[in-house]
Amino acid sequence: MILSLKWVSRFPLPPDLLGMKRDYSKEIDEPSLRSNQALVRTIPLSNKQQLKVHLKKYGFRGFKLKELTPNKTRRAQCANWLLYYREEIFGYSLKELQTRKKERLKQEEEENKRKKSMGDNDEWRPPLNEVV
């Protein structure tokens, strides 16, 4: 409920995420771009590549760079959000979702503690180049 209220306040008119035109001028394209970016930010990292995962069994091997357009990219991102919604949110009550999130955070904390206690540090750090 809170997320939807935030969405309505940011986007009072529903953005046209799927029926976009090929006019990429700032006045026409900006609302669609911003709403799509906000939608993609709501997808957890673990669910970002679900479109590829779900379509792989049908022979989909990904997009070729030369065939990508902003419209195709945004449509794929919307489809990815729909898959995330169907797999992770649809059919669960708010209380169940909150419980699942707490359990997931608890598991992540335990995993981080285990890694620290074993000295396993997976954090990437940039290489240090000393300047003399």
The first five atom37 places (N, CA, C, CB, O) and aatype in JSON, in Angstrom:
{
  "aatype": [12, 9, 10, 15, 10, 11, 17, 19, 15, 1, 13, 14, 10, 14, 14, 3, 10, 10, 7, 12, 11, 1, 3, 18, 15, 11, 6, 9, 3, 6, 14, 15, 10, 1, 15, 2, 5, 0, 10, 19, 1, 16, 9, 14, 10, 15, 2, 11, 5, 5, 10, 11, 19, 8, 10, 11, 11, 18, 7, 13, 1, 7, 13, 11, 10, 11, 6, 10, 16, 14, 2, 11, 16, 1, 1, 0, 5, 4, 0, 2, 17, 10, 10, 18, 18, 1, 6, 6, 9, 13, 7, 18, 15, 10, 11, 6, 10, 5, 16, 1, 11, 11, 6, 1, 10, 11, 5, 6, 6, 6, 6, 2, 11, 1, 11, 11, 15, 12, 7, 3, 2, 3, 6, 17, 1, 14, 14, 10, 2, 6, 19, 19],
  "atom_mask": [
    [1, 1, 1, 1, 1],
    [1, 1, 1, 1, 1],
    [1, 1, 1, 1, 1],
    [1, 1, 1, 1, 1],
    [1, 1, 1, 1, 1],
    [1, 1, 1, 1, 1],
    [1, 1, 1, 1, 1],
    [1, 1, 1, 1, 1],
    [1, 1, 1, 1, 1],
    [1, 1, 1, 1, 1],
    [1, 1, 1, 1, 1],
    [1, 1, 1, 1, 1],
    [1, 1, 1, 1, 1],
    [1, 1, 1, 1, 1],
    [1, 1, 1, 1, 1],
    [1, 1, 1, 1, 1],
    [1, 1, 1, 1, 1],
    [1, 1, 1, 1, 1],
    [1, 1, 1, 0, 1],
    [1, 1, 1, 1, 1],
    [1, 1, 1, 1, 1],
    [1, 1, 1, 1, 1],
    [1, 1, 1, 1, 1],
    [1, 1, 1, 1, 1],
    [1, 1, 1, 1, 1],
    [1, 1, 1, 1, 1],
    [1, 1, 1, 1, 1],
    [1, 1, 1, 1, 1],
    [1, 1, 1, 1, 1],
    [1, 1, 1, 1, 1],
    [1, 1, 1, 1, 1],
    [1, 1, 1, 1, 1],
    [1, 1, 1, 1, 1],
    [1, 1, 1, 1, 1],
    [1, 1, 1, 1, 1],
    [1, 1, 1, 1, 1],
    [1, 1, 1, 1, 1],
    [1, 1, 1, 1, 1],
    [1, 1, 1, 1, 1],
    [1, 1, 1, 1, 1],
    [1, 1, 1, 1, 1],
    [1, 1, 1, 1, 1],
    [1, 1, 1, 1, 1],
    [1, 1, 1, 1, 1],
    [1, 1, 1, 1, 1],
    [1, 1, 1, 1, 1],
    [1, 1, 1, 1, 1],
    [1, 1, 1, 1, 1],
    [1, 1, 1, 1, 1],
    [1, 1, 1, 1, 1],
    [1, 1, 1, 1, 1],
    [1, 1, 1, 1, 1],
    [1, 1, 1, 1, 1],
    [1, 1, 1, 1, 1],
    [1, 1, 1, 1, 1],
    [1, 1, 1, 1, 1],
    [1, 1, 1, 1, 1],
    [1, 1, 1, 1, 1],
    [1, 1, 1, 0, 1],
    [1, 1, 1, 1, 1],
    [1, 1, 1, 1, 1],
    [1, 1, 1, 0, 1],
    [1, 1, 1, 1, 1],
    [1, 1, 1, 1, 1],
    [1, 1, 1, 1, 1],
    [1, 1, 1, 1, 1],
    [1, 1, 1, 1, 1],
    [1, 1, 1, 1, 1],
    [1, 1, 1, 1, 1],
    [1, 1, 1, 1, 1],
    [1, 1, 1, 1, 1],
    [1, 1, 1, 1, 1],
    [1, 1, 1, 1, 1],
    [1, 1, 1, 1, 1],
    [1, 1, 1, 1, 1],
    [1, 1, 1, 1, 1],
    [1, 1, 1, 1, 1],
    [1, 1, 1, 1, 1],
    [1, 1, 1, 1, 1],
    [1, 1, 1, 1, 1],
    [1, 1, 1, 1, 1],
    [1, 1, 1, 1, 1],
    [1, 1, 1, 1, 1],
    [1, 1, 1, 1, 1],
    [1, 1, 1, 1, 1],
    [1, 1, 1, 1, 1],
    [1, 1, 1, 1, 1],
    [1, 1, 1, 1, 1],
    [1, 1, 1, 1, 1],
    [1, 1, 1, 1, 1],
    [1, 1, 1, 0, 1],
    [1, 1, 1, 1, 1],
    [1, 1, 1, 1, 1],
    [1, 1, 1, 1, 1],
    [1, 1, 1, 1, 1],
    [1, 1, 1, 1, 1],
    [1, 1, 1, 1, 1],
    [1, 1, 1, 1, 1],
    [1, 1, 1, 1, 1],
    [1, 1, 1, 1, 1],
    [1, 1, 1, 1, 1],
    [1, 1, 1, 1, 1],
    [1, 1, 1, 1, 1],
    [1, 1, 1, 1, 1],
    [1, 1, 1, 1, 1],
    [1, 1, 1, 1, 1],
    [1, 1, 1, 1, 1],
    [1, 1, 1, 1, 1],
    [1, 1, 1, 1, 1],
    [1, 1, 1, 1, 1],
    [1, 1, 1, 1, 1],
    [1, 1, 1, 1, 1],
    [1, 1, 1, 1, 1],
    [1, 1, 1, 1, 1],
    [1, 1, 1, 1, 1],
    [1, 1, 1, 1, 1],
    [1, 1, 1, 1, 1],
    [1, 1, 1, 1, 1],
    [1, 1, 1, 0, 1],
    [1, 1, 1, 1, 1],
    [1, 1, 1, 1, 1],
    [1, 1, 1, 1, 1],
    [1, 1, 1, 1, 1],
    [1, 1, 1, 1, 1],
    [1, 1, 1, 1, 1],
    [1, 1, 1, 1, 1],
    [1, 1, 1, 1, 1],
    [1, 1, 1, 1, 1],
    [1, 1, 1, 1, 1],
    [1, 1, 1, 1, 1],
    [1, 1, 1, 1, 1],
    [1, 1, 1, 1, 1]
  ],
  "atom_positions": [
    [[0.82, -1.19, 0.0], [0.0, 0.0, 0.0], [0.87, 1.26, 0.0], [-0.94, 0.0, 1.21], [0.6, 2.2, -0.75]],
    [[1.91, 1.27, 0.83], [2.77, 2.44, 0.92], [3.53, 2.64, -0.39], [3.77, 2.31, 2.09], [3.66, 3.76, -0.88]],
    [[4.02, 1.54, -0.96], [4.73, 1.63, -2.23], [3.83, 2.19, -3.31], [5.27, 0.27, -2.65], [4.26, 3.04, -4.1]],
    [[2.58, 1.74, -3.37], [1.68, 2.24, -4.39], [1.36, 3.72, -4.2], [0.39, 1.44, -4.4], [1.21, 4.45, -5.18]],
    [[1.27, 4.17, -2.94], [1.03, 5.59, -2.69], [2.22, 6.42, -3.15], [0.74, 5.84, -1.2], [2.05, 7.5, -3.7]],
    [[3.43, 5.91, -2.92], [4.61, 6.61, -3.39], [4.61, 6.68, -4.9], [5.89, 5.93, -2.88], [4.93, 7.72, -5.49]],
    [[4.25, 5.58, -5.54], [4.22, 5.53, -7.0], [3.21, 6.54, -7.54], [3.87, 4.11, -7.49], [3.51, 7.26, -8.49]],
    [[2.02, 6.59, -6.95], [0.97, 7.51, -7.4], [1.4, 8.95, -7.21], [-0.34, 7.25, -6.65], [1.1, 9.8, -8.04]],
    [[2.1, 9.24, -6.12], [2.53, 10.62, -5.89], [3.62, 11.02, -6.91], [3.06, 10.78, -4.45], [3.66, 12.17, -7.34]],
    [[4.48, 10.08, -7.28], [5.54, 10.4, -8.25], [5.03, 10.42, -9.68], [6.68, 9.4, -8.14], [5.5, 11.2, -10.5]],
    [[4.07, 9.54, -9.97], [3.54, 9.42, -11.33], [2.02, 9.5, -11.29], [4.0, 8.08, -11.99], [1.35, 8.47, -11.33]],
    [[1.45, 10.72, -11.21], [0.0, 10.87, -11.09], [-0.75, 10.31, -12.3], [-0.36, 12.34, -10.92], [-1.85, 9.78, -12.17]],
    [[-0.14, 10.42, -13.48], [-0.72, 9.78, -14.66], [0.07, 8.51, -14.94], [-0.69, 10.74, -15.91], [1.3, 8.52, -14.89]],
    [[-0.63, 7.41, -15.21], [0.1, 6.16, -15.45], [1.03, 6.29, -16.66], [-0.88, 4.99, -15.66], [0.6, 6.73, -17.72]],
    [[2.3, 5.92, -16.5], [3.23, 6.01, -17.63], [2.95, 4.91, -18.65], [4.68, 5.92, -17.13], [2.53, 3.81, -18.28]],
    [[3.19, 5.21, -19.89], [3.01, 4.23, -20.96], [4.32, 3.48, -21.12], [2.57, 4.93, -22.31], [5.18, 3.88, -21.91]],
    [[4.47, 2.39, -20.39], [5.72, 1.66, -20.4], [5.85, 0.71, -21.59], [5.86, 0.88, -19.12], [6.96, 0.39, -22.0]],
    [[4.75, 0.27, -22.14], [4.82, -0.71, -23.23], [4.52, -0.12, -24.61], [3.86, -1.83, -22.96], [5.1, -0.58, -25.59]],
    [[3.66, 0.83, -24.7], [3.27, 1.37, -25.99], [4.04, 2.6, -26.4], [0.0, 0.0, 0.0], [3.49, 3.49, -27.05]],
    [[5.3, 2.67, -26.04], [6.1, 3.87, -26.31], [6.35, 4.04, -27.81], [7.44, 3.79, -25.56], [6.41, 3.07, -28.56]],
    [[6.48, 5.27, -28.2], [6.78, 5.58, -29.6], [8.28, 5.67, -29.79], [6.09, 6.9, -30.03], [9.04, 5.68, -28.81]],
    [[8.71, 5.74, -31.02], [10.15, 5.83, -31.31], [10.63, 7.27, -31.34], [10.46, 5.15, -32.62], [11.64, 7.57, -31.98]],
    [[9.94, 8.14, -30.69], [10.35, 9.53, -30.6], [11.1, 9.69, -29.29], [9.13, 10.51, -30.69], [10.49, 9.67, -28.21]],
    [[12.42, 9.86, -29.37], [13.24, 9.92, -28.17], [13.58, 11.34, -27.76], [14.5, 9.14, -28.39], [14.58, 11.57, -27.08]],
    [[12.75, 12.3, -28.15], [12.98, 13.67, -27.7], [12.72, 13.74, -26.2], [12.08, 14.67, -28.48], [11.94, 12.96, -25.66]],
    [[13.37, 14.66, -25.55], [13.32, 14.74, -24.09], [11.89, 14.92, -23.57], [14.2, 15.87, -23.59], [11.52, 14.31, -22.57]],
    [[11.09, 15.74, -24.23], [9.74, 16.03, -23.75], [8.86, 14.78, -23.77], [9.1, 17.14, -24.59], [8.05, 14.56, -22.87]],
    [[9.02, 13.96, -24.8], [8.18, 12.78, -24.96], [8.75, 11.59, -24.2], [8.02, 12.43, -26.44], [8.0, 10.84, -23.57]],
    [[10.05, 11.42, -24.25], [10.67, 10.21, -23.72], [10.97, 10.27, -22.22], [11.93, 9.93, -24.45], [10.99, 9.23, -21.56]],
    [[11.21, 11.43, -21.69], [11.64, 11.55, -20.28], [10.67, 10.92, -19.27], [11.82, 13.0, -19.94], [11.13, 10.18, -18.4]],
    [[9.35, 11.17, -19.35], [8.46, 10.54, -18.36], [8.51, 9.01, -18.41], [7.03, 11.0, -18.59], [8.5, 8.35, -17.37]],
    [[8.56, 8.48, -19.61], [8.64, 7.03, -19.76], [9.94, 6.49, -19.2], [8.49, 6.63, -21.23], [9.95, 5.47, -18.51]],
    [[11.04, 7.16, -19.5], [12.35, 6.74, -19.02], [12.4, 6.74, -17.5], [13.45, 7.66, -19.58], [12.82, 5.75, -16.9]],
    [[11.98, 7.83, -16.88], [12.04, 7.94, -15.42], [11.15, 6.91, -14.73], [11.64, 9.35, -14.98], [11.54, 6.32, -13.72]],
    [[9.94, 6.7, -15.26], [9.05, 5.72, -14.64], [9.61, 4.31, -14.79], [7.65, 5.8, -15.25], [9.48, 3.5, -13.87]],
    [[10.21, 4.01, -15.92], [10.81, 2.7, -16.11], [11.99, 2.51, -15.17], [11.25, 2.51, -17.57], [12.16, 1.43, -14.61]],
    [[12.81, 3.52, -15.0], [13.94, 3.42, -14.07], [13.46, 3.18, -12.65], [14.79, 4.7, -14.13], [14.05, 2.4, -11.91]],
    [[12.38, 3.86, -12.26], [11.84, 3.67, -10.91], [11.31, 2.24, -10.75], [10.71, 4.69, -10.62], [11.45, 1.64, -9.68]],
    [[10.71, 1.72, -11.79], [10.2, 0.35, -11.74], [11.33, -0.66, -11.61], [9.37, 0.05, -13.0], [11.24, -1.59, -10.81]],
    [[12.39, -0.48, -12.37], [13.52, -1.4, -12.34], [14.24, -1.36, -10.99], [14.5, -1.07, -13.47], [14.75, -2.38, -10.53]],
    [[14.28, -0.19, -10.36], [14.93, -0.08, -9.05], [14.21, -0.9, -7.99], [14.99, 1.37, -8.61], [14.82, -1.24, -6.97]],
    [[12.94, -1.23, -8.2], [12.2, -2.01, -7.21], [12.49, -3.51, -7.3], [10.72, -1.77, -7.36], [12.08, -4.27, -6.43]],
    [[13.2, -3.94, -8.35], [13.51, -5.36, -8.52], [14.78, -5.68, -7.73], [13.67, -5.73, -10.03], [15.8, -5.03, -7.94]],
    [[14.74, -6.68, -6.84], [15.96, -7.06, -6.12], [17.01, -7.61, -7.08], [15.64, -8.11, -5.03], [16.67, -8.13, -8.15]],
    [[18.25, -7.5, -6.7], [19.36, -7.94, -7.54], [19.24, -9.41, -7.93], [20.68, -7.7, -6.83], [19.6, -9.78, -9.05]],
    [[18.76, -10.23, -7.02], [18.65, -11.67, -7.31], [17.62, -11.98, -8.39], [18.29, -12.42, -6.04], [17.61, -13.09, -8.92]],
    [[16.76, -11.03, -8.72], [15.73, -11.25, -9.73], [15.95, -10.45, -11.0], [14.39, -10.92, -9.16], [15.04, -10.36, -11.83]],
    [[17.11, -9.86, -11.18], [17.34, -8.98, -12.32], [17.37, -9.69, -13.67], [18.62, -8.25, -12.13], [16.98, -9.09, -14.67]],
    [[17.81, -10.93, -13.74], [17.96, -11.63, -15.03], [16.89, -12.69, -15.24], [19.33, -12.27, -15.13], [17.14, -13.68, -15.94]],
    [[15.71, -12.52, -14.67], [14.68, -13.55, -14.76], [14.15, -13.76, -16.17], [13.55, -13.2, -13.85], [13.72, -14.86, -16.5]],
    [[14.16, -12.74, -16.99], [13.68, -12.89, -18.36], [14.52, -13.92, -19.11], [13.71, -11.53, -19.1], [13.99, -14.79, -19.8]],
    [[15.82, -13.81, -18.97], [16.71, -14.79, -19.62], [16.49, -16.19, -19.06], [18.18, -14.38, -19.45], [16.45, -17.16, -19.81]],
    [[16.34, -16.28, -17.76], [16.17, -17.58, -17.11], [14.88, -18.26, -17.58], [16.16, -17.43, -15.58], [14.87, -19.44, -17.9]],
    [[13.79, -17.5, -17.62], [12.5, -18.07, -18.0], [12.41, -18.4, -19.49], [11.39, -17.12, -17.63], [11.75, -19.36, -19.86]],
    [[13.06, -17.62, -20.33], [12.95, -17.84, -21.78], [14.02, -18.78, -22.33], [13.03, -16.52, -22.49], [13.96, -19.16, -23.5]],
    [[14.98, -19.14, -21.53], [16.06, -20.02, -21.99], [15.52, -21.36, -22.47], [17.09, -20.24, -20.87], [16.01, -21.91, -23.46]],
    [[14.52, -21.89, -21.79], [13.95, -23.18, -22.18], [13.21, -23.11, -23.52], [13.0, -23.67, -21.09], [12.89, -24.15, -24.1]],
    [[12.94, -21.92, -24.0], [12.29, -21.74, -25.31], [13.29, -21.37, -26.4], [11.22, -20.66, -25.22], [12.91, -21.02, -27.51]],
    [[14.57, -21.45, -26.08], [15.61, -21.19, -27.07], [16.13, -19.77, -27.1], [0.0, 0.0, 0.0], [16.93, -19.42, -27.97]],
    [[15.69, -18.93, -26.18], [16.15, -17.54, -26.14], [17.58, -17.49, -25.61], [15.21, -16.66, -25.26], [17.86, -18.01, -24.53]],
    [[18.46, -16.86, -26.38], [19.86, -16.77, -25.95], [20.28, -15.34, -25.65], [20.76, -17.35, -27.02], [21.47, -15.05, -25.56]],
    [[19.33, -14.47, -25.5], [19.64, -13.08, -25.18], [19.47, -12.19, -26.4], [0.0, 0.0, 0.0], [19.25, -12.66, -27.51]],
    [[19.58, -10.91, -26.17], [19.46, -9.94, -27.24], [20.82, -9.69, -27.86], [18.86, -8.63, -26.72], [21.85, -9.78, -27.19]],
    [[20.81, -9.4, -29.13], [22.04, -8.97, -29.79], [22.1, -7.45, -29.66], [22.09, -9.43, -31.31], [21.08, -6.77, -29.71]],
    [[23.29, -6.93, -29.51], [23.47, -5.51, -29.27], [22.88, -4.67, -30.41], [24.95, -5.18, -29.1], [22.28, -3.62, -30.16]],
    [[23.04, -5.13, -31.65], [22.56, -4.33, -32.79], [21.04, -4.26, -32.87], [23.1, -4.9, -34.08], [20.51, -3.36, -33.52]],
    [[20.33, -5.17, -32.22], [18.87, -5.14, -32.3], [18.21, -4.43, -31.12], [18.35, -6.54, -32.38], [16.99, -4.3, -31.08]],
    [[19.01, -3.97, -30.16], [18.44, -3.29, -29.01], [18.11, -1.83, -29.32], [19.4, -3.35, -27.83], [18.9, -1.11, -29.94]],
    [[16.96, -1.43, -28.9], [16.53, -0.04, -28.95], [16.07, 0.32, -27.54], [15.37, 0.19, -30.03], [15.83, -0.57, -26.74]],
    [[15.94, 1.59, -27.23], [15.43, 1.95, -25.91], [14.06, 1.31, -25.62], [15.33, 3.46, -25.78], [13.8, 0.89, -24.49]],
    [[13.2, 1.25, -26.64], [11.88, 0.65, -26.43], [11.98, -0.83, -26.08], [11.01, 0.84, -27.67], [11.32, -1.29, -25.16]],
    [[12.8, -1.57, -26.83], [12.94, -3.0, -26.55], [13.55, -3.22, -25.17], [13.81, -3.67, -27.61], [13.14, -4.13, -24.45]],
    [[14.51, -2.4, -24.81], [15.14, -2.53, -23.5], [14.12, -2.29, -22.4], [16.32, -1.56, -23.36], [14.07, -3.05, -21.43]],
    [[13.33, -1.26, -22.53], [12.33, -0.94, -21.5], [11.25, -2.0, -21.44], [11.71, 0.43, -21.77], [10.78, -2.35, -20.35]],
    [[10.84, -2.51, -22.58], [9.84, -3.59, -22.58], [10.39, -4.84, -21.9], [9.4, -3.93, -24.02], [9.67, -5.51, -21.16]],
    [[11.65, -5.14, -22.14], [12.27, -6.3, -21.48], [12.34, -6.07, -19.97], [13.68, -6.57, -22.06], [12.13, -6.99, -19.19]],
    [[12.65, -4.84, -19.56], [12.71, -4.53, -18.14], [11.34, -4.65, -17.49], [13.28, -3.12, -17.92], [11.22, -5.12, -16.36]],
    [[10.29, -4.22, -18.21], [8.93, -4.36, -17.69], [8.55, -5.84, -17.58], [7.92, -3.62, -18.61], [7.95, -6.25, -16.59]],
    [[8.9, -6.62, -18.58], [8.62, -8.06, -18.53], [9.37, -8.7, -17.37], [9.02, -8.74, -19.86], [8.83, -9.58, -16.69]],
    [[10.59, -8.27, -17.13], [11.36, -8.79, -16.01], [10.69, -8.44, -14.68], [12.8, -8.24, -16.04], [10.67, -9.27, -13.77]],
    [[10.15, -7.23, -14.57], [9.44, -6.85, -13.35], [8.2, -7.7, -13.17], [9.07, -5.37, -13.38], [7.89, -8.12, -12.05]],
    [[7.47, -7.96, -14.26], [6.27, -8.8, -14.16], [6.62, -10.22, -13.69], [5.56, -8.86, -15.52], [5.89, -10.81, -12.9]],
    [[7.73, -10.75, -14.19], [8.17, -12.08, -13.74], [8.52, -12.04, -12.25], [9.38, -12.56, -14.57], [8.17, -12.96, -11.5]],
    [[9.22, -10.99, -11.82], [9.55, -10.84, -10.41], [8.27, -10.77, -9.57], [10.4, -9.57, -10.18], [8.17, -11.43, -8.54]],
    [[7.32, -9.99, -10.03], [6.05, -9.85, -9.31], [5.34, -11.2, -9.2], [5.14, -8.82, -10.01], [4.88, -11.57, -8.13]],
    [[5.27, -11.92, -10.31], [4.58, -13.21, -10.33], [5.27, -14.22, -9.4], [4.53, -13.75, -11.76], [4.6, -14.97, -8.69]],
    [[6.6, -14.25, -9.42], [7.33, -15.25, -8.65], [7.44, -14.9, -7.17], [8.7, -15.42, -9.24], [7.38, -15.79, -6.32]],
    [[7.6, -13.64, -6.84], [7.94, -13.26, -5.47], [6.83, -12.57, -4.69], [9.11, -12.38, -5.5], [6.85, -12.62, -3.46]],
    [[5.87, -11.93, -5.34], [4.91, -11.1, -4.63], [3.47, -11.59, -4.77], [5.01, -9.68, -5.11], [2.73, -11.62, -3.79]],
    [[3.07, -11.97, -5.97], [1.68, -12.31, -6.25], [1.21, -13.49, -5.4], [1.5, -12.63, -7.72], [1.89, -14.51, -5.33]],
    [[0.07, -13.34, -4.75], [-0.52, -14.41, -3.98], [-0.11, -14.44, -2.52], [0.0, 0.0, 0.0], [-0.58, -15.3, -1.77]],
    [[0.75, -13.53, -2.09], [1.18, -13.48, -0.7], [0.58, -12.25, -0.03], [2.73, -13.46, -0.59], [0.43, -11.2, -0.64]],
    [[0.24, -12.41, 1.23], [-0.26, -11.26, 1.98], [0.91, -10.38, 2.37], [-1.06, -11.71, 3.24], [2.07, -10.8, 2.3]],
    [[0.61, -9.16, 2.77], [1.65, -8.22, 3.19], [2.42, -8.77, 4.39], [1.04, -6.85, 3.52], [3.64, -8.63, 4.47]],
    [[1.7, -9.4, 5.31], [2.34, -9.97, 6.5], [3.31, -11.09, 6.1], [1.28, -10.51, 7.48], [4.41, -11.17, 6.64]],
    [[2.92, -11.93, 5.15], [3.8, -13.0, 4.69], [5.05, -12.43, 4.01], [3.05, -13.93, 3.72], [6.15, -12.93, 4.22]],
    [[4.87, -11.39, 3.21], [6.01, -10.76, 2.54], [6.98, -10.15, 3.54], [5.53, -9.68, 1.56], [8.19, -10.26, 3.38]],
    [[6.44, -9.5, 4.58], [7.29, -8.91, 5.6], [8.06, -9.99, 6.36], [6.46, -8.07, 6.57], [9.23, -9.81, 6.68]],
    [[7.4, -11.1, 6.65], [8.06, -12.21, 7.34], [9.17, -12.8, 6.48], [7.04, -13.31, 7.7], [10.26, -13.06, 6.97]],
    [[8.9, -13.0, 5.19], [9.91, -13.53, 4.28], [11.12, -12.6, 4.2], [9.32, -13.74, 2.88], [12.26, -13.05, 4.16]],
    [[10.86, -11.28, 4.19], [11.96, -10.32, 4.11], [12.82, -10.38, 5.37], [11.43, -8.9, 3.89], [14.05, -10.35, 5.29]],
    [[12.18, -10.46, 6.53], [12.93, -10.55, 7.78], [13.77, -11.82, 7.82], [11.97, -10.52, 8.98], [14.93, -11.79, 8.25]],
    [[13.21, -12.93, 7.37], [13.95, -14.2, 7.34], [15.14, -14.11, 6.39], [13.03, -15.35, 6.91], [16.23, -14.6, 6.7]],
    [[14.94, -13.49, 5.24], [16.02, -13.34, 4.26], [17.15, -12.47, 4.82], [15.48, -12.74, 2.95], [18.32, -12.8, 4.65]],
    [[16.79, -11.37, 5.47], [17.8, -10.5, 6.07], [18.56, -11.21, 7.18], [17.15, -9.22, 6.61], [19.77, -11.04, 7.33]],
    [[17.84, -12.01, 7.97], [18.49, -12.77, 9.04], [19.47, -13.78, 8.46], [17.43, -13.49, 9.9], [20.57, -13.94, 9.0]],
    [[19.09, -14.45, 7.39], [19.99, -15.41, 6.74], [21.23, -14.72, 6.19], [19.25, -16.16, 5.62], [22.34, -15.24, 6.3]],
    [[21.04, -13.54, 5.59], [22.18, -12.79, 5.05], [23.13, -12.37, 6.17], [21.68, -11.56, 4.28], [24.35, -12.44, 6.01]],
    [[22.59, -11.93, 7.3], [23.43, -11.55, 8.44], [24.23, -12.74, 8.94], [22.58, -10.98, 9.58], [25.43, -12.62, 9.21]],
    [[23.57, -13.89, 9.07], [24.26, -15.1, 9.54], [25.36, -15.51, 8.56], [23.26, -16.26, 9.72], [26.44, -15.93, 8.98]],
    [[25.09, -15.39, 7.27], [26.08, -15.73, 6.26], [27.28, -14.77, 6.34], [25.46, -15.68, 4.84], [28.42, -15.21, 6.24]],
    [[27.01, -13.5, 6.52], [28.1, -12.52, 6.66], [28.94, -12.78, 7.91], [27.53, -11.09, 6.71], [30.16, -12.68, 7.87]],
    [[28.28, -13.12, 9.03], [29.02, -13.45, 10.25], [29.89, -14.69, 10.05], [28.04, -13.69, 11.42], [31.04, -14.73, 10.5]],
    [[29.35, -15.68, 9.36], [30.1, -16.91, 9.1], [31.32, -16.61, 8.25], [29.2, -17.96, 8.4], [32.41, -17.12, 8.51]],
    [[31.14, -15.78, 7.22], [32.27, -15.43, 6.35], [33.35, -14.69, 7.13], [31.79, -14.58, 5.16], [34.54, -14.94, 6.94]],
    [[32.93, -13.76, 7.99], [33.91, -12.99, 8.78], [34.65, -13.89, 9.75], [33.22, -11.85, 9.54], [35.86, -13.74, 9.94]],
    [[33.94, -14.81, 10.37], [34.59, -15.69, 11.35], [35.57, -16.65, 10.68], [33.54, -16.48, 12.13], [36.55, -17.07, 11.3]],
    [[35.32, -17.01, 9.42], [36.2, -17.92, 8.71], [37.28, -17.17, 7.93], [35.4, -18.8, 7.76], [38.14, -17.79, 7.31]],
    [[37.24, -15.85, 7.97], [38.23, -15.05, 7.26], [37.99, -14.99, 5.77], [0.0, 0.0, 0.0], [38.87, -14.58, 5.01]],
    [[36.81, -15.39, 5.34], [36.46, -15.39, 3.92], [35.86, -14.03, 3.58], [35.46, -16.55, 3.57], [34.7, -13.76, 3.9]],
    [[36.64, -13.2, 2.95], [36.19, -11.85, 2.62], [36.07, -11.74, 1.11], [37.17, -10.78, 3.18], [37.07, -11.64, 0.4]],
    [[34.83, -11.74, 0.62], [34.57, -11.69, -0.82], [34.45, -10.28, -1.37], [33.32, -12.45, -1.14], [34.26, -10.09, -2.57]],
    [[34.55, -9.29, -0.5], [34.37, -7.92, -0.96], [35.47, -7.53, -1.95], [34.36, -6.96, 0.23], [36.66, -7.72, -1.69]],
    [[35.05, -6.99, -3.06], [36.0, -6.53, -4.08], [36.53, -5.18, -3.66], [35.34, -6.46, -5.48], [35.78, -4.3, -3.24]],
    [[37.82, -5.03, -3.79], [38.46, -3.74, -3.5], [39.32, -3.38, -4.69], [39.31, -3.79, -2.2], [39.96, -4.25, -5.28]],
    [[39.34, -2.11, -5.05], [40.18, -1.72, -6.18], [41.65, -1.89, -5.84], [39.9, -0.27, -6.58], [42.04, -1.71, -4.69]],
    [[42.46, -2.24, -6.82], [43.88, -2.38, -6.53], [44.5, -1.04, -6.17], [44.6, -2.99, -7.73], [44.13, 0.0, -6.72]],
    [[45.43, -1.08, -5.27], [46.11, 0.16, -4.84], [47.35, 0.36, -5.69], [46.48, 0.1, -3.33], [48.22, -0.5, -5.75]],
    [[47.42, 1.47, -6.34], [48.62, 1.85, -7.1], [49.28, 3.0, -6.35], [48.26, 2.25, -8.58], [48.78, 4.12, -6.32]],
    [[50.41, 2.68, -5.76], [51.09, 3.71, -5.01], [51.8, 4.64, -5.98], [52.08, 3.1, -4.01], [52.51, 4.2, -6.88]],
    [[51.61, 5.93, -5.77], [52.26, 6.93, -6.59], [53.44, 7.47, -5.81], [51.28, 8.07, -7.0], [53.29, 7.94, -4.68]],
    [[54.63, 7.39, -6.42], [55.83, 7.83, -5.73], [56.29, 9.14, -6.3], [56.94, 6.79, -5.83], [57.3, 9.69, -5.86]]
  ]
}
